[in-house]
């Protein structure tokens, strides 16, 4: 899987941070902590060879910093 992860422009001014977690067959295979508004999107490449069940999780630590929206853009599943 390839693509970009980042914070949506709508919530770029928040003080909150976000995390993207990708699980393959229940095992964590990718994690990016500390995503912040205003940062450039991060390019990701995750090997999904042999994965039957794919899960993508978004977590935010609001800490009274407001809403944060995490975006995956230009995502491609490569096989």
C-alpha positions in Angstrom: 0.0 0.0 0.0 1.3 3.4 -0.9 0.0 6.9 -0.3 0.2 9.9 1.9 -1.0 10.6 5.5 -1.5 14.0 7.0 -3.9 16.4 8.7 -6.9 17.8 6.8 -6.6 21.5 6.1 -9.9 22.1 8.0 -8.3 21.1 11.3 -4.7 22.3 10.5 -4.8 25.0 13.3 -5.5 22.5 16.1 -3.1 21.8 18.9 -4.0 18.1 18.9 -1.9 15.4 17.5 -2.9 12.3 15.6 -1.7 8.7 15.0 -2.2 6.4 12.0 -2.0 2.7 12.7 -2.1 0.0 10.0 -2.8 -3.6 11.0 -2.4 -6.7 8.8 -4.1 -9.8 10.1 -4.3 -8.2 13.6 -0.6 -7.3 13.8 0.7 -3.7 13.7 2.7 -3.3 10.5 2.9 0.5 10.4 2.5 3.3 12.9 3.0 7.1 12.7 2.6 9.1 15.9 2.7 12.9 16.3 0.9 14.0 13.2 0.3 17.8 13.6 -1.7 20.3 11.7 0.4 22.3 9.3 2.9 19.5 8.7 3.4 18.3 5.1 1.8 15.0 4.2 4.0 12.0 4.9 4.6 9.5 2.1 4.0 5.9 3.2 4.8 2.5 1.7 3.6 -0.5 3.6 4.3 -4.1 2.5 0.9 -6.0 2.6 2.3 -9.3 1.1 0.2 -12.2 2.5 -2.2 -9.9 4.4 -5.8 -11.1 4.3 -7.4 -8.6 6.7 -6.4 -5.0 6.5 -7.4 -2.4 9.2 -6.5 1.3 9.3 -7.0 3.1 12.6 -6.9 6.8 13.4 -6.3 8.0 16.9 -6.2 11.5 18.3 -5.0 13.0 21.5 -7.3 15.9 21.9 -5.9 17.3 25.1 -8.3 20.1 24.8 -6.6 21.1 21.6 -9.7 20.6 19.5 -10.8 18.3 16.7 -8.2 16.8 14.4 -9.0 15.0 11.1 -6.4 12.6 9.6 -6.4 12.0 5.9 -5.0 9.2 3.7 -4.5 10.5 0.2 -3.7 8.9 -3.1 -3.9 5.5 -1.5 -3.0 2.5 -3.7 -3.2 -1.2 -2.9 -0.4 -2.8 -4.9 -0.3 -6.5 -5.5 
